[in-house]
Amino acid sequence: MNQTTLRQWRLFLAVAETGSVAAAARTVSLTQPAVSQALNQLEERVGERLFDRLGRGLHLNRAGQQLVPEVRTLLAQVARCEGLFQEPGLEVALAATHTLGDYYLPPLLAVLRERHDGARIRMEVVNTRTAVEMLLSLSVELALVEGPVSHRLLKAQPWRDDVLVRVAAPALAARADAVRPARTLPDTAAICRPPSTAPPRRPGPAWTTACTAPRCPRPCCGMPGS
């Protein structure tokens, strides 16, 4: 008794998903006659027409529609069997604070995916406190943060230096006191956020006026000086 083959089922699914022998042939890198022959052999062996021929196109009939989910399950199971003893692909779970996760890391992770085909990377964009909690709960393996981290179970080390640029409206920057030398920066009031909060997408209640001076006489948000 003739048996169907995995090759025939794969080609059947390719034709079902693309809607034509020509498109399926391009997808699987075979000639059109080879795909047509495999499809005809499959229909002969199951004893049922699986497609309606309309011009150059093929449309799944009722029998073919019944087979599609079964074939997908079959091929997925075969793939699991084939990969059972293969080396697992790269898997990375990490947490990153907002500036790093939204702007700095995406191009670096794109390069990582190019170098490691099939790599699965999961990144959670959170604030520093949440990133530390995720590390301690083993939800992630690595955290890249901008805030200070001090915990006896964690090892923290510098990764990259960031540049702080002062930005002001043109009218304000034109004033002499708005373009002070860098050495006077500790005496300059700044807009900052309370500790362990995520930066909002736009200025809002989380932003407040504070001062970076060690012993500043001006009222501030209660954050310690530098």
N, C-alpha and C positions, 0 to 999 in steps of 0.2 A: 504493500500500500504506500503510495506516495505521501510524503510528509511536507507540510509547509515549513518554510525556513524563516529565521529572524530577518534575513535580508529582504524577503518578500514583504514581511509585515512593516519593516521600516519604510520601504518604498510605497506601500499602500498608504501609510500615514503621511508621507511627504506629498503624495498626490492629493490626498484628502484635504490637507492644509493649504496647498497652493492652488488647487483647482484645475491644474492641467499637467499633462505629462512633461511638456517643455519646461515649465517652471520647476517642477520637481526634479527633473534631470539637472538643471543648473544648481539646485540646492545641494544635491548629493554628488555632484561632479561625475555624472554618468551620461552616456548617450541616450537620446530619446528611445531608440529601439530597445536598448537594454531595460529601461524602465517599463516600457510597454509589454515586453516579453514576461518580465517578472510579475506584472499585474495580471496578465492573462493566465499565467500558470497558477497564481493564487486563486483566482476566481474558479478555475477549473477544479482545483483541489478542494475548495470549500463547497463546490457545487452550487454556487449562487453568484449572480451578477451583483457587483457592489457599487457600480456607477452607471449613471445614465449618460450616454454619449450624445452631446448636443454640439454639432459642428466640431470645432477643435477642442472644445472644453469638455470636462468631465464633472458631473455633479453627483454627489453622494445620493444614492437612493435609500430607501428605508433600511435595507439590510446593511448597507455600508455605515449608516448612522448608528446602528446598534453596535457595530464592531469598534468604532473609533475609541470610546472610553476603555473598552477591554484591551485594545492594542496599546494604548498609552500606559495602562497599568502594567501590562506585560513587559514593555520596553523599559519602564522605570525600574521594575524588579530586576531585570537583566543587568541594568546599569549598576544597581546596588551590589549584585553578585560579583560583577566584574571589578568593582572598586573595593571589595571587602578587604583584600590583602595589600592594597596599594598604600603608599605613604600618604597620610592626610595632607591636604593643602594648608597653606598658611591661614591662620585665623587670629585676628587681633581684635580685642575689645578695649577701647580706651575712652577716657573722659577728657574734655578740654574746656577751658573757660571761653567766654564768648568771642573775644578778639581773635584768639588762636583758632577756635573751631570754625568761626564764620569766615575768616579772611586768610589766615596764615597756613593752616594745615591742608585745606582741600587740594591745592596744586601738588603738595608733597605726597599726599595719599594717592593722587592720580598716577604719579611716577611709580609708587610702590606697586600699584595694581598692574602697571605695564610690565614691571620686572618680574612679578610673581603672578602668572596667569592663574585665574581661579581663586585668587586670594579673597577671603571674606573679612571685611573690615567693618566693625561697628563702632561708631563714635557718638557719644552723648555730650551735648553742649550744655554745660551747667556752670554754676559758680564754684568758687574754690572750696567752700565748705562742703557742698554736695559731692564734689569730686573726691575729697578726702573720705567721706562716708562710703562712697562706692568702692574705693580701694580697700577699706577696712572690711567691707562686707563681701569682698572678692567678686563684685559685680563686673569690675574691669581689672585689667592687668597693669595698666599704665595711666597716669594722669598728667596732663600738661596744663599748668596753671600759672596765673600771674600774681596771685597773692602769696603771702608767707605760709609755710607749712612746717609745723613742729609737732611730731608725734613719735613716741618711742618705737612704734611698730613699723614706721615708714622711713624710707631713705629718700631724702630730697637732694637734688644736685642741680646746679645752674645748667641751662641748655642753650639759650640764646639771649643776647642783650637786645633791649628795645630802646628806641630813641624817643624821647619826649619832646614834642614840638609845641611851642606856645603859639596860639592862633588868636588873632584879634580882628575886629572890624577895621576897615581902613581909617575911619575917623578916629578910632581909639588908638590905633597903632601910630598915628601921626603925632600923638602927644608924647612929649619927652619922657614922661613917667611911665609910659606903656612899653617902652623899648629899653628897659633897664639892662645893665650888664648881667651876665649869668650869675656872678657872685652874689647878687642881691636877691636871687630867686627865693631863698628861704624866708624872706620877709614879705613875700608877695602872696596876697589872698588868691585862692584857687577854687574852682568848682570841682567837687569830688563827690563820691558816694559813700554812704555808711559802710562799715566793714561787712564782708560776707554777703553782699547783695549783688545780684546780676545787674550789669549796666542796662538801663532801659533803652529802648529803641529811639526815644526822643526825650528831651529834658522833661522831667516830671517830678513828682513828690520825692522820688528816691535821690534826687540831686539836691545838694545843699552847699552853702558857702562855708568853707573851712579855711584853715590857715596851716601852712607847713612850718611855721616858725617854732623853735623849741619852746619859747616862753612868750607867746604873743599876747599882748594886752587886749586885743580886739575880741569881741564875742565870736564864738565859732560853734560848730556842731557838736563839740565834745570829743572829737577825735584827738588822740594824742599827737603832739608835735613830732617832727622828724628827729 
